[in-house]
Amino acid sequence: MDYKDRDIYKRSVSLAVEVSKLVDSLPNKISTRTISNQLMRSVTSISANIAEGSAGVSKNDFVNFIAIAKKSAIETEHWLNFLKELKLLKSDILAKECVEIIKILTTIINKTKTNNS
C-alpha cells in the first residue's frame, strides 16, 4: 500500500494543515513567532517521516522513521499545550488528535517490532 493511502499519513497531513491555519491566525509577536516556527517544524515532520519510513530498506529502518514521527508528534502536542497555557488556543481538538496519532504510531512501532522477532 502506498504511504499516501494510509490513514495515519492522511491524519498527520490533516493535522499539519489545521496547525498551519492556527499558526497563521496567531498574533505577530516575538514569542508566538518562535513557538510557531517550532510547531510548524514538528507537525510537518510527522507526515514527512511516515512517508520517508515507507521507503525504508528494512523493518528496523521503518521503525526508526516511525519513532521519529512519534517524537515529532509528542513535540507538537507540547507546543499546542504551551499555546493553550498562553490562552492562544481555546480548543483541545488539535491536541487530542495529536494524542491519537501518538497512540497509532506507538501501535505501529510495537506491532512491527513484534512481527520482526
Secondary structure, DSSP 8 states (H G I E B T S, - for coil): --GGGSHHHHHHHHHHHHHHHHHHHS---HHHHHHHHHHHHHHHHHHHHHHHHHT-SSHHHHHHHHHHHHHHHHHHHHHHHHHHHTT----SHHHHHHHHHHHHHHHHHHHHHHHH-
